């Protein structure tokens, strides 16, 4: 009987998970992403619904060959990458590699997730395997495509118009704008002088209390806003 193949991200996790699952499973590690946009060029077809082009990352050819070879002999493949959008995208690329290596084979490919590396959590995850969540894959892909477009299109503009060596990013560019806008608000602030008029009042019967001046006739007195 052929073993089931499990693919995780971390080599250290692979050893522990293999111990929990037993001899009927083979566990391999992808060591993170196996595919990405190309190093050179935009890798995104802006005119065709922003369709990305993925390729095996430099240094990952051996990992991909090992996954394909192991998947050919496995009756079932379980993708157990991290339970987040990055892990889901890694899982999708692994599933594509496995499917391409199997040709017309109808062997099953499942997705399993666990939030802790304990024997109970791992074994429970394999009792109810699911499928790749394409919505999470799309979320990661949108993030990656946006990073590439901003980096390739905006950074050169900064080099040309501001200073060589500057970079732009999906997060850092927005954060810089927020900082700049706040700094401009601070610089535009006009200081004004104000006084707080407080009287401590008492009568024949206690208690005494503080009274603050807020209005004189119909005019509102400027205060610090502190109560």
C-alpha positions in Angstrom: 0.0 0.0 0.0 1.4 3.4 -1.0 1.9 6.0 1.6 0.0 9.3 1.8 2.1 12.4 1.1 1.9 15.5 3.4 3.5 18.8 2.4 4.2 21.5 5.0 6.3 24.7 4.8 8.9 24.1 7.6 11.4 21.3 7.6 11.4 21.2 11.4 7.6 20.9 11.4 7.9 18.1 8.9 9.8 15.9 11.2 7.5 16.4 14.2 4.3 16.0 12.1 5.7 12.8 10.5 6.2 11.4 14.0 2.6 12.2 15.0 1.1 10.7 11.8 3.1 7.5 11.7 4.6 5.2 9.1 1.8 5.4 6.6 2.7 9.0 5.8 5.6 10.8 4.1 6.0 14.4 5.1 8.0 16.8 2.9 8.7 20.6 3.4 8.3 23.2 0.6 10.5 25.6 2.7 8.1 28.5 2.1 7.0 29.6 -1.4 8.0 27.5 -4.4 6.6 29.9 -7.1 6.6 33.7 -7.4 6.5 36.5 -10.0 9.6 36.5 -12.2 12.7 38.4 -10.9 12.9 40.4 -14.1 10.0 42.2 -15.7 6.6 43.1 -14.3 5.2 39.6 -14.5 1.6 41.1 -14.5 -0.4 41.5 -17.7 -2.2 44.8 -16.9 -4.1 44.7 -20.1 -5.5 41.2 -19.3 -7.2 41.6 -16.0 -3.9 41.9 -14.2 -3.1 38.2 -14.9 0.1 37.2 -13.1 2.8 34.9 -14.5 4.4 32.6 -11.9 7.6 30.7 -12.2 9.5 28.3 -9.9 11.7 30.5 -7.6 15.5 30.3 -7.9 16.8 27.5 -5.7 13.5 25.7 -5.5 13.9 23.3 -8.5 15.1 20.5 -6.3 12.2 20.9 -3.9 9.7 20.9 -6.8 11.3 17.7 -8.2 11.1 16.0 -4.8 7.4 16.9 -4.4 6.5 15.7 -7.9 8.4 12.4 -7.5 6.8 11.7 -4.1 3.3 12.7 -5.4 3.5 10.1 -8.2 3.7 7.2 -5.7 1.2 8.6 -3.2 -2.4 7.6 -3.2 -3.4 10.8 -1.4 -1.7 14.2 -1.0 -2.4 16.5 1.9 -1.3 20.1 1.8 -0.7 21.3 5.3 0.8 24.8 4.8 0.3 27.6 7.3 -3.4 28.6 7.9 -3.2 32.1 6.4 -3.4 33.7 3.0 0.3 33.1 2.3 0.0 29.5 3.3 -3.1 29.1 1.1 -1.2 30.6 -1.9 1.7 28.3 -1.3 -0.7 25.4 -1.1 -2.3 26.3 -4.4 1.1 26.4 -6.1 2.0 23.0 -4.5 -1.3 21.6 -5.7 -0.6 22.8 -9.2 2.8 21.2 -9.2 1.4 17.9 -7.8 -1.4 17.9 -10.5 1.1 18.6 -13.3 3.3 15.7 -12.2 0.4 13.2 -12.1 -0.9 13.8 -15.6 -4.4 12.3 -15.9 -4.3 10.7 -12.5 -7.4 11.1 -10.3 -5.6 10.7 -7.0 -7.0 13.0 -4.3 -5.4 16.3 -3.1 -6.7 17.7 0.2 -6.0 20.7 2.4 -5.5 20.3 6.1 -5.0 23.1 8.7 -4.0 23.2 12.3 -3.0 26.1 14.6 -0.7 24.2 16.9 1.8 21.4 16.4 0.5 18.9 18.9 -0.4 15.3 18.3 -4.1 15.9 19.0 -4.3 19.0 16.7 -2.5 17.3 13.8 -4.4 14.1 14.0 -7.8 15.9 14.3 -7.0 18.0 11.2 -6.6 14.8 9.1 -10.0 13.5 10.2 -11.8 16.2 8.2 -9.6 17.4 5.3 -10.9 20.1 3.0 -10.0 21.9 -0.2 -7.8 24.9 -1.1 -9.7 28.2 -0.3 -9.5 30.1 -3.6 -10.7 33.3 -1.9 -7.6 33.3 0.3 -5.5 32.5 -2.7 -7.0 35.5 -4.6 -6.4 37.7 -1.6 -2.7 36.8 -1.4 -2.4 37.2 -5.2 -3.9 40.6 -5.1 -1.5 41.7 -2.4 1.5 40.3 -4.4 0.4 41.8 -7.7 -0.2 45.2 -6.0 3.3 45.0 -4.4 4.8 44.4 -7.8 2.9 47.1 -9.6 3.7 49.8 -7.0 7.3 48.7 -6.7 8.0 48.6 -10.5 5.9 51.6 -11.5 6.3 54.1 -8.6 9.8 53.4 -7.5 11.4 54.4 -10.8 9.3 57.6 -10.7 10.8 58.4 -7.3 14.3 57.8 -8.6 13.7 60.2 -11.5 11.8 63.0 -9.7 13.0 62.8 -6.1 16.2 60.9 -5.4 17.9 57.7 -6.6 17.6 54.8 -4.3 14.2 55.6 -2.9 11.5 52.9 -2.9 7.8 52.7 -2.9 5.5 50.0 -1.5 1.9 49.0 -1.0 2.2 49.7 2.8 5.1 52.0 3.2 3.8 54.6 0.7 0.4 54.9 2.4 2.1 55.1 5.8 4.5 57.8 4.6 1.5 59.8 3.3 -0.3 59.6 6.7 2.9 60.7 8.5 3.3 63.6 6.1 -0.3 64.8 6.4 -0.1 64.7 10.2 3.1 66.6 10.2 1.6 69.3 8.0 -1.3 69.6 10.4 1.1 70.1 13.2 3.1 72.7 11.3 -0.2 74.6 10.4 -1.4 74.7 14.0 -1.9 78.2 15.3 -1.2 78.6 19.0 -3.8 80.6 21.0 -3.8 81.7 24.6 -6.6 80.7 26.9 -7.3 80.8 30.6 -9.4 78.5 32.8 -11.5 80.4 35.3 -12.6 78.1 38.2 -14.3 79.2 41.4 -14.6 77.0 44.4 -18.1 77.8 45.9 -19.5 76.9 49.2 -22.6 77.8 51.2 -24.0 77.2 54.7 -24.7 73.6 53.7 -22.0 71.4 52.3 -20.5 70.2 50.1 -18.3 72.8 48.4 -17.9 72.5 44.6 -15.9 73.9 41.7 -17.7 76.0 39.0 -16.0 76.6 35.7 -16.6 79.6 33.5 -17.9 78.6 30.0 -19.9 81.5 28.8 -20.0 85.3 29.2 -23.4 86.5 27.9 -23.7 84.8 24.5 -20.0 84.3 24.0 -18.3 80.9 24.6 -15.1 81.0 26.6 -12.2 79.1 24.9 -11.0 76.3 27.1 -8.6 73.4 26.9 -11.4 70.9 26.7 -10.3 69.3 30.0 -13.1 68.6 32.4 
